[in-house]
Amino acid sequence: MMSQNYRPLEGVKVVELSTMVAAGSCGRMLADWGCDIVKVETAGGDMFRSFPKTFFVPCTMDENPLFDSLNAGKRGVVLDLKTPEGMEAMHRMLADADVFLTNTRPKALQRLGLDYGTLKARYPKLVMASINGFGEKGPKANDPGFDTVAFWVSSGFNADMMVESPESYPVYGAAGPGDIITAMGLCYAIVSALYKRDRTGEGDYVTTSLYGTALWCFHIMAVATEEQYGYQYPKTRENSAPTASPFRTKDGEWVMTTILQIEKQWPILCKALGVPELGDDPRYCTAVAQRDPEVRKYLMQRFAEIYATKTADEWCKILTEADIVNDKLAHYKDMEHSEQAWANGYIHEVTCPNGKKSILARPAMRSYKMGIPPWKRGPMLGEHTEEVLREYGYSQEEIQAMEAKSAAVQLDTSQYQHLDQV
């Protein structure tokens, strides 16, 4: 039975010191499952507060849907960790925290005294969780890394997934997916460490990287292309597998199938495409036969002609009725109209503090007992500074003294209406 009062990670306190997507989305997922997340920012704010304008998405204080999406359910404080007062507040929170989540680079953490070696001695029960670009050892250990490079470029995806032709160029890696996939892995490590700590009383240091996660995600292709095996990337269009390649349809869209059991499913596919004679032709009906470059060239050309005779929706209906795995190649813009996404609660409409509405995706992980976690937008910059400091024993006079030195900053929320309703 679903209950909004059931949150598996309720009571777990997380201090998050992060910027951009990877660690931030990890915190969002933990918040959905019940963690109390306090996001610590500088007065300049998380860089992701302003990044959405790159994609023409609003990023004002009272309308920042992409920032809210990755930071939903958190509270936000502004501290200057370069001041003694700001660092003292940080340590008060860490002393009471279960998890310290960060993507701050190792050298910067060491300068602040927030590296695991230092924190372990002071807070032995603390679980520290870190995301970095390339791993903590090796020549790139201290290099900066966004997923556009450390996940997509460095793993081989951008170069090898393009279709080789005279006019081709490397695929563009989308901003964010590598971060979020990496964050999902870190969530798993955090929860595992907390589970063990509850039995031993000892904290842990869990870490992952964009590059390492990418190698794990793409390792099937990486192993296949080892010298001893020799599978080739990038592919040419003519040397692609006809059973797992997209084809342009009559309406200009594309449809793609995936068949894994060639000998069993090839005749079914050919019948669905209206060429049953190809289904039992020994030149084409086995996986071994379809590895031949000339066979692939012929079938790719033949299938291109066939798919061009019907619309994408017509082909998808035919293929689905034949129980062939298939779909029309969707566009990002299709998300807000996806019946499948709405039906499963993968997307939802949210209201920004200024009253504007956006359609956002939410994490797809589900607990039948918990149901879909309620939406609570991300914190405005410094929105909860005084509230959190009071929870950690600061008097109003002490808070005002910190604010006078800019060691802490509280947002003036009086200029924003309806905050409590969003």
Secondary structure by P-SEA (a helix, b strand, c coil): cccccccccccbbbbbbccccaaaaaaaaaaaaccbbbbbbcccccccccccccccccccccccaaaaaacccbbbbbbccccaaaaaaaaaaaaaccbbbbcccaaaaaaacccaaaaaaacccbbbbbbbcccccccccccccccccccccccccccccccccccccbbbbcccaaaaaaaaaaaaaaaaaaaaaaaccbbbbbbccaaaaaaaaaaaaaaaacccccccccccccccccccbbbbccccbbbbbbbccccccaaaaaaaacccccccccccccccccccaaaaaaaaaaaaaaaaaccaaaaaaaaaaaccccccccccccccccaaaaaaccbbbbbccccbbbbbccccccccccccccccccccccccaaaaaaaacccaaaaaaaaaaccbbbbccccccccccc
